[in-house]
Each structure stands twice: as C-alpha cells, then as structure tokens.
Amino acid sequence: MEEKLIGKITHYYDKINVAIVELKATLKVGDKIHIKGHSTDFEQIVSSMQIEHQNIETAKKGDIIGLQVEQKAKEGDEVYLAQE
C-alpha cells in the first residue's frame, strides 16, 4: 500500500481525542489515514473533521482541521493518506 504525506499535527487535545492538522493535500471523510511519529503509529478511517467547529466532508490543501483520532497523537506527528 502506498502512502502520501498529507499533513502534520500541530496540536493535540487529549481530553477530546482531537488532533489539529495542517493539510498539504485534500482529505475527505471516509479516507484511510496513517499517523506516524516517534512513538505514534496507527491507521484509521476519517470519521469526523471540522474547521472552526463546523463539520465538513472535505478539506483542501492549506486548511487547518480538527480531526477525531482513535489513539493518542502528538504534535509533530505526520499524517499520511493510505492509497490502494
């Protein structure tokens, strides 16, 4: 499976399991992502994302989004789009 770097986590809110991601490419609800860092390594399907507390289906390059994550993430972790 190929992976494409699409963003970086700039902040993480552990109480609500939300990562703030600065995007370098388009991301859609339903996409499979892989989050990797020094102590982070997990895959998940994007189930929910927001811009300024508004739910969105698609985010584009340059957007800063809030992304619901299933495991703990850290600032500086990289977000990859898993491509078949």
C-alpha positions in Angstrom: 0.0 0.0 0.0 1.3 3.4 -1.0 1.2 6.4 1.4 1.3 10.1 0.6 2.2 12.7 3.2 -0.8 15.0 3.5 -0.3 16.9 6.8 1.3 17.4 10.1 -0.3 17.5 13.6 0.3 21.0 15.2 -1.7 20.4 18.4 -3.4 17.5 20.2 -6.3 17.7 22.7 -6.1 14.5 24.7 -9.4 15.0 26.7 -11.5 15.0 23.4 -9.1 12.9 21.2 -8.8 15.6 18.6 -5.7 16.4 16.6 -5.2 19.8 14.8 -3.8 19.0 11.4 -2.3 21.4 8.9 -3.1 19.9 5.5 -0.7 19.8 2.5 -3.3 17.9 0.3 -7.1 17.1 0.2 -8.6 14.9 2.8 -12.2 13.5 2.8 -14.4 11.8 5.4 -14.0 8.0 4.7 -10.4 8.3 3.7 -7.9 5.9 5.4 -5.0 7.7 7.1 -1.8 6.6 8.8 -0.5 8.7 11.7 3.2 8.3 12.4 5.7 9.8 14.8 8.4 8.9 17.3 6.0 6.9 19.5 2.9 7.0 17.4 1.9 4.6 14.6 -1.7 3.8 13.8 -4.2 3.7 11.0 -7.8 4.8 11.0 -10.7 5.8 8.8 -11.5 9.5 8.9 -14.9 9.6 10.6 -15.2 13.3 11.6 -13.4 16.5 10.9 -14.1 20.2 11.5 -13.0 23.7 10.6 -13.8 26.2 13.3 -16.3 23.9 15.0 -18.2 23.3 11.7 -18.4 19.7 10.5 -17.0 19.3 7.0 -16.9 16.4 4.5 -13.8 17.6 2.5 -10.8 19.7 3.4 -8.2 21.1 1.0 -4.5 21.9 1.0 -3.8 24.8 3.4 -6.8 24.1 5.6 -6.2 23.6 9.4 -8.7 21.0 10.6 -9.7 19.3 13.8 -9.6 15.6 13.3 -11.2 13.0 15.6 -8.5 10.3 16.3 -8.8 6.9 17.8 -5.5 6.8 19.6 -3.2 9.3 21.3 -1.2 11.5 18.9 1.5 14.1 19.4 2.5 17.5 18.0 4.8 16.9 15.0 3.3 13.5 14.1 2.9 13.2 10.3 -0.4 12.3 8.7 -0.3 10.0 5.6 -3.1 9.1 3.2 -3.2 5.4 2.6 -3.6 4.7 -1.1 -4.5 1.3 -2.5 
